[in-house]
């Protein structure tokens, strides 16, 4: 499945109203250690469909699907959110802000 199709599929799944958003302890630690907040993560998940640059289905299980999504914060930084979509809630596994410059260096060293 192409990136555009995956992004469209994810946008549709995130539109379901009334779904609780729950953060794991690991996600809270990652958010505290980087310049972002839980409110930012929730805002991007609910309203940031225009900023969604990349989405990938990581795992499918009986209870839900795990996605990795990159949201564009600005020209230099992305917000990466890994979450599991369950029936009644959205479980945030991890969320962190990252530099695109750093990502390009990693890709260059590990093609």
C-alpha positions in Angstrom: 0.0 0.0 0.0 1.3 3.5 -0.9 2.1 6.2 1.5 -0.8 8.4 0.4 -3.3 5.5 0.8 -1.9 4.7 4.3 -2.2 8.4 5.3 -5.8 8.5 4.0 -6.7 5.3 5.8 -5.2 6.6 9.1 -7.0 10.0 8.8 -10.4 8.2 8.5 -9.6 6.0 11.6 -8.6 9.1 13.7 -11.9 10.9 12.9 -14.0 8.7 15.2 -15.3 11.0 18.0 -15.4 10.1 21.7 -12.3 7.9 21.7 -10.2 8.3 24.9 -6.5 9.1 24.5 -4.3 7.2 26.9 -0.5 7.8 27.3 1.8 5.0 28.4 4.5 5.8 31.1 7.1 5.5 28.3 5.3 8.1 26.2 5.1 10.5 29.2 8.8 10.2 29.8 9.6 10.8 26.2 7.4 13.9 26.1 8.9 15.3 29.3 12.5 14.8 28.0 11.8 16.7 24.8 10.3 20.1 24.0 6.7 19.0 23.5 3.6 18.4 25.7 0.8 15.9 25.9 -1.6 18.7 24.7 0.5 19.0 21.6 0.3 15.3 20.9 -3.5 15.3 21.4 -3.9 18.4 19.2 -2.0 16.8 16.3 -3.9 13.6 16.5 -7.3 15.3 16.5 -6.6 18.3 14.3 -3.3 17.8 12.6 -4.3 15.9 9.5 -2.9 18.6 7.3 0.5 18.3 8.9 0.6 14.5 8.6 3.7 13.7 6.4 4.1 10.0 6.8 2.1 7.1 8.2 3.0 3.5 8.5 1.1 0.5 9.8 3.6 -1.2 12.1 1.6 -4.1 13.5 -1.9 -5.6 13.3 -3.3 -7.6 16.2 -6.7 -8.8 17.3 -7.2 -5.9 19.7 -6.0 -3.1 17.3 -3.4 -1.7 15.0 -0.1 0.0 15.7 0.8 3.1 13.6 3.9 5.3 13.3 3.0 8.8 12.2 5.2 11.8 11.4 3.6 15.2 11.7 5.4 18.3 10.3 6.0 20.9 13.1 8.1 23.2 10.9 10.7 23.0 8.1 13.3 21.5 10.5 11.4 19.3 13.0 8.8 16.5 13.0 6.6 15.1 15.8 6.8 11.3 15.7 3.9 9.5 17.4 3.6 5.7 17.7 0.1 4.7 18.8 -2.3 1.8 18.9 -5.9 2.2 17.8 -8.2 0.2 20.0 -12.0 0.0 19.9 -12.7 2.5 22.6 -9.4 4.3 23.0 -6.2 5.5 21.4 -3.0 4.3 23.3 0.0 6.5 22.8 3.1 4.2 23.0 5.7 6.9 22.4 5.9 10.5 21.1 8.9 12.6 20.5 10.1 15.6 18.5 13.0 15.0 16.1 15.2 16.9 13.7 14.9 16.1 10.0 18.7 16.9 9.7 19.4 14.1 12.1 17.1 11.7 10.2 18.9 12.4 6.9 22.2 11.6 8.6 21.0 8.3 9.8 19.6 7.4 6.5 22.8 8.3 4.8 24.9 6.1 7.1 22.4 3.1 7.0 21.0 2.9 3.4 
